[in-house]
Amino acid sequence: MTKPKIPTKPGTAFGGGYYAGRFFVGTQAYALIVSPKAVGTIDPMPWAESTTNVAGATSYNDGLANTAAMVKAGSALAKKITGLRIGGLNDWYLASRLEWLIAHYELSSAKAFQPGGKHAFDAAWYWSSTQHAAHSVYAWMQRFGYGGQVSDRKSYDYRARAVRRSVI
């Protein structure tokens, strides 16, 4: 099996979405792929109905593992994202804190992701899959627009957007 040719320019169409950059989980390198806005954006909803600890959902860089833990714990948000089929692919998940930082920084220069662009993030808060490690009542969010991250109660409603990854 041959590996796909990974783009080098953020915002390039790739893997059912748009290439957003590279990251590592352990020693494995991945390409981060952000879903198209129209089909990969989830309307505001809670990260989870319960504020109890979700074991396995505190990784700073592994959104796939965090999302799997959320699904196991019964998160409707995680189930909705993992149930997406975009571009013929069904391995979409909720980005970790690091994945959102990469997407925010790298896609800021891509025309389609700039304010008003076809795939631009709204200047709003988007859930990450990373639960707050010290306070299980909270999960981390990414603000697109100025790029900050904060945590808020998992029972509050915020939007989300699907991502996937490809081995490099």
Buried (B, 14 or more C-beta within 10 A) or exposed (E): EEEEEBBEEBBEBBBBBBBBBBBEBEEEBBBBBBBBBEBBBBEBBBBBBBBEBBEBBBBBBBBBBBBBBBBEBEBBBBEBBBEBEBBEBEBBBBBBBBBBBBBBEBBBEBEBBBEEBEBBBEEEBBBBBBBBBEEBBBBBBBBBEEEEBEBBBBEBEBBBBBBBBBEE
